[in-house]
Amino acid sequence: MATTRTATTQWKGALIDGSGTVSLNSSGVGTYEVSWASRSQEAGGKTSPEELIAAAHSSCFSMALSHALAGAGTPPESLETSADVTFQPGEGITGIVLTVKGQVPGITAEQFQEAAETAKVNCPVSKALAGTTISLQAELL
């Protein structure tokens, strides 16, 4: 069954001095302030498209890796994934680094790395971001 998720942004003003809010409509979990400064400089308590992409990517990758590990008979006890999305004004998103640490009984570090690489390739968000360089750091705890 296909699902559709919706977010809405309200923006006021020009890019440099304007600002807006992004609402996560499907879940209703919140509305967050966005601005050019929060995107191109320090966050200052506001979010950015890159932070929202990082959230989507880290959660999707964790789900994909968890599914792959469980399918191989070695479900994880825990996975902690971060996604660092780099934005360069004038260029755009220049790269993403996924970092995962996992507790997975019955698996070697090499098997964990292989499962993580496969999850990186097969994660739907990774596929959506295929035009961006995505690197991976995986550590079995």
Secondary structure, DSSP 8 states (H G I E B T S, - for coil): ------EEEEEES-TTT-EEEEEETTT---EEEEEHHHHHS--TT-B-HHHHHHHHHHHHHHHHHHHHHHHTT---SEEEEEEEEEEETTTEEEEEEEEEEEE-TT--HHHHHHHHHHHHHH-HHHHHTTTS-EEEEEEE-
